[in-house]
Amino acid sequence: MRKLPVFLVLLMATLLAACAGGPPKRVYPPQASLQELRVQDDGRWLARIRIQNFSTVPMRFSRLQATLTVGGAEATRFDFDPGLSVGPGSTEIIEQAFAPAAGPKAAVDAALASRRSVRYALEGRLASSDPGTDDPFEFQSALDPVPGLEGVLR
């Protein structure tokens, strides 16, 4: 008779332990970078911005504030709500069109004409409404003209 209550206690403890698990939830700072820069027919640029979520939970991005520097000069500033959900460990792309400043425009035109790369930096803040973060980011790299695609750098 005594074995039955001990068995029931052990069974209940095992069942409770099985329910309490799951992978740990970790939130890491996200990253933003340029995937592509396209010079449009009207002279404006279309930036394809890659937002990366390194966390183990999905994130809903509610604000992107950033300065885009191309060829060492400020091309534009972004401040908008991307309205974007990015799954754990995933990447999503958003597009933003803008009129670039004269210096970066000349740098991109020269890079496209000579088929050479141009350096860029994207620096600012990414905020998420879920799970409620506001993180700085900084990314520097180069964009290269894409063979066969006129006015496109990646």
Buried (B, 14 or more C-beta within 10 A) or exposed (E): EEEEEEEEEEEEEEEEEEEEEEEEEEBBBBBBBBBBBBBEEEEEBBBBBBBBBBBEBBBBBBBBBBBBBBBEBBBBEBEEEBEBBBEBEBBBEBEBEBEBBEBBBBBBBEBBEEEEEBBBBBBBBBBBBEEEBEBEBEBEEEBEBBEEEEBBBB
